């Protein structure tokens, strides 16, 4: 019996082959220079001893596009909403065609196929592509003779478990990706050709430039543009507040006004005069000290990893995910594309804690968890049913890693250990003061147990100056009372961490694609990175601003192409397809006409798009 195993990357194929063969593997060249074929013998349950070839692809094996009669310039862009499309292997001129040819060659002698692609929607679809290619070369290969390995990291016992307990390809996930692929191809290509043509017709962009539209790109761009416009239109307003300082036992205590601040200067000064000129003294009306906790973080998801790396290390979302991917393929962390923020009950967390005890920095904390300090991690509300949260699988020295890998690996480890620690604890004291009709409050925090904070330096929770002893009913003498003037502050320009959070909250992209959408609108020159002080922000270009403003003007009474509503609905439908609740064709027939109608409206008002760009360009120059 011969079994052909196919992974999504050569590094995964190499590691899985090494594990299953016990190191007795025979590598040979494939028809693509970056992929090897690994031959070995393995005993599968129910099949006995099998001759196995483990190989790999490098992403998608097949491409989906329109036929040559629908290429750029051969038909009006609007035809693409209904035109037939083809799924085919890459041409011989593409060096990756060697991957396709290698699958064909190796499949001819196989009795079974085993898919080892990443265990997510896209990985399932790539698995189906591999099956389609293998099936074309060998009739013995079918959906019934194809196994699907379910795995989330490359620890040997986990790999063996996946090999011994294969599943079937989930065709519901395949159908969801087919739906998204067709949708993005029809909508994206038609709008991209239309936009590029009208911009070039007025010589507003270079001959080689492409003005692209994407159902995720534009809502992402809109978040940046909306924030930019809010900042530019902001006008500061003056406000006034009352500051009260009381000295007790030689210590000055600041009391905050319960009204915070008011925009009526005269009214604030009337209150101020009443306080100073009245006969009553300030009186303590409440002293309350109660225990408080600072909760440890939730288990780590992809989106949270990207946000935290952007905020703490000033890494782009793409750089963070690339580093995490390389750590995963090296076997150091679990699969980094996950929406799950709760650990499964069967995962042996203490086993993975024990692997980190040898590190000189966080090793002592890991040891303390094994000696009675372990606390079960918090459970979030999200479980994608495919992968657990991100956690360290294997120990490695930071010296063996590249700079970005070091930051990401250390963060993953510290986050994991923090999840397995206790919450930080302390006492919060609140002192309420009444002066005539006005209420003021002072507060103080005393941290008594740092717990997870000892290993997780990314969260700041420190004791404040301890308040002196106040008693309820006590009259106090103000040492200072004055009116302070301030101004409202503008919102900040969009940071990458904020943008990722907005995309996630609005269903724009998935945990695996958010970084790609951000990079795409940077590459298209719709936004640029700009450092303001120590903070890196996103600023839209005149092209980016004009695209959003033009579509908002054209489609003012229709569904918006720049807001997240349609794409969020699409993502919801994809999840329903994945659960078998709706069909691919039903979703396309429901949503595609909305985009087609918007396209027809935009096509009739193309001058609005170019005029908006010219006006915006003048306004920013």
Buried (B, 14 or more C-beta within 10 A) or exposed (E): EBBBBBBBBBBBBBBBBBBBBEEEBEBEEBBBEEBBBBBBBBEBEEEEEBBBBBBBBBEBBBBBEBEEEBEEEEBEBBEBBEBEBEEEBBEEEEEBBBBBBBBBBBBBEBBBBBBBBBBBBBBBBBBBBBBBBBBEBBEBBEEEBBBBBBBBBBBBEBBBEBBBEBEEBBEBBBBBBBBBBBBBBBBBBBBBBBBBBBBBEBEBBEEEBBBBBBBBBBBBBBBBBBBBBEBEEEEEEEBBBBBBBBBBEEEEBBBBBEBEBBEEEEEBEEBBEBBEEEEEEBBBBBBEEEEBBBEBBBBBBBBBBBBBBBBEBBBBBBBBBBBBBBBBBBBBBBBBBBBBBBBEEEBEBEEBBBBBBEBEEBBEBBBBBBEEBBBEBBEBEBBBEBBBBBBBBBBBEBEEBEEBBBBBBBBBBBBBBBBBBBBBBBBBBBBBBBBBEBBBBBBBBBBEBBBBBBBBEBEEBEEEEEBBEBEEEBEBEBEEBEBEEEEEEEEEBBBBBBBBBBBBEBBBBBBBBBBBBBBBBBEBBBBBEEEEEEEBBBBBBBBBBBBBBBBBEBBEEEEBBBBBEBBBBBBEBBBBBBEEEBBBEEBBEEBBEBBBEBBEBBBEBBEBBBBBBEBBBEEEE
